[in-house]
Amino acid sequence: MSIEQISPAQARARQQAGAVLIDVREAHERASGQAEHALGVAKDALEADPAATVPDRGAEIVLICQSGARSLRAAQALLDAGYARVASVDGGTTRWIAEGLPLAPLRQSADEIDFYDRYSRHLRLPEVGEAGQRKLQAARVAMVGAGGLGSPAAFYLAAAGVGTLVLADDDVVDRSNLQRQILHTEDRIGTPKVESAKIALQALNPRLRVETFAERITSDNVERLIGEADVVFDGADNFPVRYLLNDACVKLAKPLVYGAIHRFEGQVSLFDAGRHRGQCPCYRCLFPEPPPPEAAPNCAEAGVLGVLPGVIGLVQATEVVKLILGLGESLAGRLLHFDALAMRFRETRLRPDPECPVCAAGRAFPGYIDYQAFCAAP
């Protein structure tokens, strides 16, 4: 049986004559405008239990969506379920609005309208949806470093709707940073990086909360920085801070998204030993001891391809979003290598070290050490 397709004006006339008009879009889509007196029931919910919305299978039903495609599919499902009088609105709500037919009054606040508009592409992903977007909105991410790795990651985490970013960096913007640290601009040279970053991020997403932490990370303040975070982002540029972050995240059971860059190469992993002792490795399992300084010069000494931090930082940001949403397979137990010159990714499997002094199963936290001395030792 073919499905009857009718115009919005015909649908309005049938509604006034007693037909049930049902908007089968998702709630966030209906928030931007809905036909007057239409029932709002998402397509999947309607198809799963149509009798909950229309108990009488002999009732006349008119379905409307955004453009007419979803309502056609929903109409076919209702026909298959035994409803005989079903029609679909050709052109959907878009045409309904264009023809000036009456709409239900908007009940959303300015914040809700901004939420549905800004994150509409996330909301259309079944794996994210409104529930996932609310998780992002409630999340708190502590980011160490507002430089090469932190810049692209912070931009995309802010755009994705992470509610609070805590930015830690004690440096100021220098002209040499601008080749890769895209949070910063020429007119903010000399400004503390965390303040420069806050200006850029809140210009992108005014509803983002940015907390600045213009301090060098030490054993005395690291727990204040990450204690309330859901995820910790490692954008540090030195080994003492990396080891300190690792140890604190193991102690406080925080997932640590690690990234590092050198000249034309980078690497990313997730260290989650604090939450999964004996199952996931930590940074010390990968690097029990720091390399000698001559084997790992920093960017100022060795140089770095300007676009490289963008690639690595965005992989890190992807891991952060996946962790918050509980989606996909994380990089825990895997080290992802990127070679920009060969344009090639490769992967190394990582295993937890059963003798690790920090994360071995059943081992009490040994306490913080003098990380500067540890990394300076021959």
C-alpha positions as CSV (number, residue, x, y, z in Angstrom):
1,M,0.0,0.0,0.0
2,S,1.5,3.4,-1.0
3,I,1.7,6.1,1.6
4,E,-0.3,9.2,1.0
5,Q,1.8,12.4,0.9
6,I,0.0,15.6,1.6
7,S,0.9,19.3,1.7
8,P,1.3,21.2,5.0
9,A,-1.9,23.1,4.4
10,Q,-3.8,19.8,3.9
11,A,-2.2,18.4,7.1
12,R,-3.4,21.5,9.0
13,A,-6.9,21.0,7.7
14,R,-6.9,17.3,8.6
15,Q,-5.5,18.2,12.1
16,Q,-8.4,20.7,12.6
17,A,-10.8,18.0,11.5
18,G,-9.5,15.6,14.2
19,A,-6.5,13.9,12.8
20,V,-3.5,13.3,15.1
21,L,-0.5,15.2,13.9
22,I,2.8,13.7,15.2
23,D,6.2,15.3,14.8
24,V,8.7,12.4,14.6
25,R,11.9,14.5,14.9
26,E,14.1,14.3,18.0
27,A,13.5,16.6,20.9
28,H,16.4,18.9,20.1
29,E,15.1,19.4,16.5
30,R,11.6,20.2,17.6
31,A,13.0,22.8,19.9
32,S,13.7,25.1,17.0
33,G,10.1,25.2,15.8
34,Q,7.2,22.7,15.7
35,A,3.8,22.7,14.1
36,E,1.1,24.0,16.4
37,H,-0.7,21.3,18.5
38,A,1.5,18.5,17.1
39,L,2.5,15.7,19.4
40,G,6.3,15.3,19.7
41,V,7.3,11.7,19.6
42,A,10.7,10.7,18.1
43,K,10.5,8.2,15.2
44,D,12.2,5.3,17.1
45,A,10.0,5.7,20.1
46,L,6.9,5.9,18.0
47,E,7.8,2.8,16.0
48,A,8.7,0.8,19.1
49,D,5.3,1.3,20.7
50,P,2.8,3.2,18.5
51,A,-0.1,2.2,20.8
52,A,1.4,4.3,23.6
53,T,0.8,7.4,21.4
54,V,-2.3,6.4,19.4
55,P,-4.1,3.4,20.9
56,D,-6.8,3.5,18.2
57,R,-5.5,1.8,15.1
58,G,-8.4,3.3,13.1
59,A,-7.5,6.9,14.0
60,E,-6.3,9.2,11.2
61,I,-2.6,10.0,11.7
62,V,-0.5,12.6,10.0
63,L,3.3,12.4,10.4
64,I,5.7,15.3,10.0
65,C,9.5,15.5,10.2
66,Q,12.0,18.1,9.0
67,S,11.8,17.5,5.2
68,G,9.5,14.5,4.7
69,A,11.8,11.5,4.5
70,R,11.7,10.3,8.1
71,S,7.9,10.7,8.3
72,L,7.5,8.5,5.2
73,R,9.6,5.8,6.9
74,A,7.6,6.1,10.1
75,A,4.4,6.0,8.2
76,Q,5.4,2.7,6.6
77,A,6.2,1.3,10.0
78,L,2.7,2.3,11.2
79,L,1.0,0.7,8.2
80,D,3.0,-2.5,8.9
81,A,1.7,-2.3,12.5
82,G,-1.9,-2.2,11.4
83,Y,-2.7,1.5,11.2
84,A,-4.7,2.0,8.1
85,R,-5.1,5.8,7.8
86,V,-1.6,7.3,7.8
87,A,-0.3,10.2,5.8
88,S,3.1,12.0,5.6
89,V,3.7,15.7,5.2
90,D,5.6,16.4,2.0
91,G,8.4,19.0,2.7
92,G,8.0,18.6,6.5
93,T,8.4,21.3,9.0
94,T,10.7,23.3,6.7
95,R,7.8,23.7,4.2
96,W,5.3,24.2,7.1
97,I,7.3,27.2,8.3
98,A,7.9,28.5,4.7
99,E,4.1,28.5,4.1
100,G,3.5,30.5,7.3
101,L,1.4,27.9,9.1
102,P,1.1,28.3,12.9
103,L,3.9,27.1,15.2
104,A,3.8,26.0,18.8
105,P,5.2,28.8,21.1
106,L,8.9,28.3,21.9
107,R,9.4,27.3,25.5
108,Q,13.2,27.2,25.5
109,S,15.4,29.7,27.3
110,A,18.2,31.4,25.4
111,D,20.7,28.9,26.9
112,E,18.6,26.0,25.6
113,I,18.3,27.5,22.1
114,D,22.0,28.1,22.0
115,F,22.6,24.5,23.2
116,Y,20.4,22.9,20.5
117,D,21.7,25.2,17.7
118,R,25.4,25.0,18.6
119,Y,25.6,21.2,19.0
120,S,23.0,20.2,16.4
121,R,25.5,18.0,14.5
122,H,26.5,16.1,17.7
123,L,22.8,15.8,18.6
124,R,22.1,14.0,15.3
125,L,24.7,11.3,16.1
126,P,22.8,8.5,17.9
127,E,26.1,7.6,19.7
128,V,26.1,11.1,21.2
129,G,22.6,12.6,21.2
130,E,21.4,15.0,23.9
131,A,22.5,12.7,26.8
132,G,26.0,12.6,25.5
133,Q,26.2,16.3,24.9
134,R,25.0,16.9,28.5
135,K,27.9,14.7,29.6
136,L,30.3,16.8,27.7
137,Q,28.7,19.9,29.2
138,A,29.2,18.6,32.7
139,A,32.8,17.4,32.2
140,R,35.9,19.0,33.6
141,V,39.2,18.6,31.8
142,A,42.6,19.7,33.3
143,M,45.0,20.7,30.6
144,V,48.7,21.0,31.3
145,G,50.2,23.2,28.6
146,A,48.6,26.0,26.5
147,G,51.1,25.7,23.8
148,G,51.6,23.5,20.8
149,L,49.5,20.5,21.8
150,G,47.2,22.3,24.1
151,S,46.2,24.9,21.5
152,P,44.4,22.7,18.9
153,A,43.1,20.4,21.6
154,A,41.6,23.2,23.7
155,F,40.0,24.8,20.6
156,Y,38.2,21.5,19.7
157,L,37.3,20.6,23.2
158,A,35.7,24.0,23.6
159,A,33.9,23.7,20.3
160,A,32.7,20.2,21.2
161,G,31.0,21.5,24.3
162,V,33.3,20.4,27.2
163,G,31.9,22.5,30.1
164,T,35.1,23.4,32.0
165,L,38.7,23.6,30.9
166,V,41.4,24.1,33.5
167,L,44.4,25.5,31.7
168,A,47.8,25.3,33.4
169,D,50.9,27.1,32.0
170,D,53.3,29.5,33.6
171,D,54.7,30.8,30.4
172,V,53.9,34.0,28.4
173,V,53.3,34.3,24.6
174,D,56.4,34.7,22.5
175,R,56.6,35.5,18.8
176,S,58.3,32.1,18.2
177,N,55.2,30.4,19.6
178,L,52.9,31.7,16.8
179,Q,54.3,29.2,14.2
180,R,52.3,26.4,15.9
181,Q,50.5,27.6,19.0
182,I,47.2,28.7,17.4
183,L,45.5,29.9,20.5
184,H,47.7,33.0,20.6
185,T,48.0,36.0,18.3
186,E,50.5,38.8,17.6
187,D,48.8,41.4,19.7
188,R,49.0,39.1,22.8
189,I,52.7,38.6,22.8
190,G,53.9,39.1,26.4
191,T,50.5,38.0,27.8
192,P,50.4,35.0,30.1
193,K,49.5,32.0,27.9
194,V,46.5,31.0,30.0
195,E,45.0,34.4,29.7
196,S,45.6,34.5,26.0
197,A,44.0,31.1,25.7
198,K,41.0,32.1,27.7
199,I,40.3,35.1,25.4
200,A,40.5,32.8,22.3
201,L,38.4,30.0,23.7
202,Q,35.6,32.1,25.1
203,A,35.4,34.0,21.8
204,L,34.7,30.6,20.2
205,N,32.3,29.4,22.9
206,P,31.1,32.1,25.3
207,R,29.4,29.4,27.5
208,L,32.7,27.6,28.2
209,R,34.1,27.9,31.7
210,V,37.9,28.5,31.6
211,E,39.9,28.3,34.8
212,T,43.4,29.6,34.6
213,F,46.3,28.1,36.5
214,A,49.4,30.3,35.8
215,E,51.7,28.3,37.9
216,R,54.6,25.8,37.3
217,I,53.3,22.4,38.1
218,T,54.9,20.9,41.2
219,S,54.2,18.2,43.8
220,D,52.6,20.9,46.0
221,N,50.0,22.0,43.5
222,V,49.4,19.1,41.1
223,E,46.5,17.7,43.1
224,R,44.8,21.1,43.3
225,L,45.0,21.2,39.5
226,I,43.7,17.7,38.6
227,G,41.8,16.7,41.8
228,E,38.3,17.4,40.4
229,A,39.1,16.7,36.7
230,D,37.3,13.9,34.8
231,V,40.3,13.6,32.3
232,V,43.8,15.0,32.4
233,F,45.5,16.2,29.2
234,D,49.3,16.1,29.0
235,G,50.6,18.9,26.8
236,A,53.8,19.3,28.8
237,D,57.1,20.0,27.2
238,N,59.4,18.6,29.8
239,F,60.0,15.2,31.5
240,P,59.7,16.3,35.2
241,V,56.2,17.4,34.7
242,R,55.3,14.3,32.7
243,Y,56.5,12.0,35.4
244,L,54.7,14.1,38.1
245,L,51.5,14.1,36.1
246,N,51.6,10.4,35.7
247,D,52.2,9.7,39.3
248,A,49.5,12.0,40.4
249,C,47.0,10.5,38.0
250,V,47.8,7.0,39.2
251,K,47.4,8.1,42.8
252,L,44.1,9.9,42.1
253,A,42.8,7.4,39.6
254,K,42.5,9.9,36.7
255,P,42.9,9.0,33.0
256,L,45.9,10.7,31.5
257,V,45.9,11.5,27.7
258,Y,49.5,11.7,26.7
259,G,51.0,13.4,23.7
260,A,54.5,14.3,22.6
261,I,56.2,15.8,19.5
262,H,59.7,15.9,18.1
263,R,60.8,17.5,14.8
264,F,58.5,15.6,12.3
265,E,57.2,12.8,14.6
266,G,54.6,12.5,17.4
267,Q,53.0,10.0,19.6
268,V,49.8,9.6,21.6
269,S,48.5,7.2,24.2
270,L,46.2,6.9,27.2
271,F,47.6,6.0,30.6
272,D,44.8,4.7,32.8
273,A,46.6,2.6,35.3
274,G,45.0,4.6,38.2
275,R,41.6,3.2,37.4
276,H,42.8,-0.2,36.1
277,R,45.7,-1.4,38.2
278,G,47.5,-4.3,36.6
279,Q,45.5,-4.0,33.4
280,C,46.6,-0.7,31.9
281,P,50.1,0.7,31.8
282,C,51.2,4.1,33.1
283,Y,53.8,6.4,31.6
284,R,56.5,4.8,33.8
285,C,55.8,1.4,32.3
286,L,56.7,2.9,28.9
287,F,59.6,5.0,30.2
288,P,60.9,3.7,33.5
289,E,63.7,6.3,33.3
290,P,63.9,9.5,31.3
291,P,66.2,9.6,28.3
292,P,69.4,11.7,28.6
293,P,68.9,15.4,27.6
294,E,70.9,15.0,24.4
295,A,68.6,12.2,23.2
296,A,65.4,14.3,23.7
297,P,66.0,17.9,22.9
298,N,63.0,20.3,23.2
299,C,61.4,22.2,20.4
300,A,63.5,25.3,21.0
301,E,66.7,23.2,20.5
302,A,65.6,20.7,17.8
303,G,62.8,22.5,16.0
304,V,59.4,21.2,15.1
305,L,57.2,21.2,12.0
306,G,54.5,23.8,12.7
307,V,51.5,21.6,11.7
308,L,52.6,18.5,13.7
309,P,51.2,19.7,17.1
310,G,47.8,20.1,15.3
311,V,47.8,16.4,14.3
312,I,48.9,15.1,17.7
313,G,46.8,17.5,19.7
314,L,43.6,16.6,17.8
315,V,44.2,12.9,18.3
316,Q,44.5,13.7,22.0
317,A,41.3,15.7,22.0
318,T,39.5,12.9,20.3
319,E,40.6,10.5,23.1
320,V,39.3,13.0,25.7
321,V,35.9,13.3,24.0
322,K,35.7,9.5,23.7
323,L,36.5,9.0,27.3
324,I,33.8,11.4,28.5
325,L,31.2,9.9,26.2
326,G,32.3,6.3,26.8
327,L,32.6,5.6,23.1
328,G,34.8,3.4,21.0
329,E,38.2,1.8,21.8
330,S,40.6,4.0,23.7
331,L,44.4,4.1,23.2
332,A,45.0,2.5,26.6
333,G,47.6,-0.2,26.1
334,R,48.6,1.3,22.7
335,L,51.1,3.9,21.7
336,L,50.2,5.6,18.4
337,H,53.2,6.9,16.4
338,F,52.9,9.5,13.6
339,D,55.6,10.2,11.0
340,A,54.6,13.4,9.2
341,L,57.3,13.0,6.4
342,A,56.1,9.5,5.5
343,M,52.5,10.4,6.4
344,R,52.2,7.1,8.2
345,F,50.7,5.9,11.5
346,R,52.0,2.8,13.3
347,E,51.1,1.3,16.6
348,T,53.0,-0.3,19.5
349,R,51.3,-2.5,22.1
350,L,52.0,-1.5,25.7
351,R,51.7,-3.8,28.7
352,P,51.7,-2.8,32.4
353,D,54.9,-3.5,34.2
354,P,54.2,-5.8,37.1
355,E,57.2,-4.3,38.9
356,C,56.3,-0.7,38.2
357,P,57.2,1.4,41.3
358,V,54.0,3.4,40.9
359,C,51.2,1.5,39.3
360,A,51.9,-2.2,40.0
361,A,48.7,-4.0,41.3
362,G,48.5,-3.9,45.1
363,R,51.4,-1.5,45.5
364,A,50.7,1.5,47.7
365,F,51.5,4.9,46.2
366,P,55.2,5.6,47.1
367,G,54.8,9.3,47.3
368,Y,56.1,12.1,45.1
369,I,59.8,12.5,44.4
370,D,62.2,15.2,43.4
371,Y,61.3,15.0,39.7
372,Q,63.9,17.6,38.6
373,A,66.7,15.5,40.2
374,F,65.2,12.3,38.8
375,C,65.2,13.6,35.2
376,A,68.6,15.2,35.6
377,A,70.3,12.0,36.8
378,P,72.8,10.4,34.4
